[in-house]
Amino acid sequence: MTDRPDFLPSSTVSVGMHLYETTTFATHLYPDDDRVTLDAAGSGGTVTLFLDRPEITRLRGVLEQAEQDLTEQQQKIGVRAISGPAA
């Protein structure tokens, strides 16, 4: 992990967000910087992720693994997927 640059604040904030069918997503591309921002917006506000290309790949992998793990756990306990259009 890289050290925190001196110009960044030392405090952190945690934000939780439930994603629903009404949640909207918007990407903003910054090709010169090889990065994007991803806005997830709902009725209570917006959360923005700032992602360099390696973090895009990492996030995709984490989400794919989470879906696979959820499916495996549901199969173990005999529960079928009950939500989402991809289920």
Secondary structure, DSSP 8 states (H G I E B T S, - for coil): -----TTS-S----------TT-EEEEEEEGGGTEEEEEEEETTEEEEEEEEHHHHHHHHHHHHHHHHHHHHHHHHHT----SSTT-
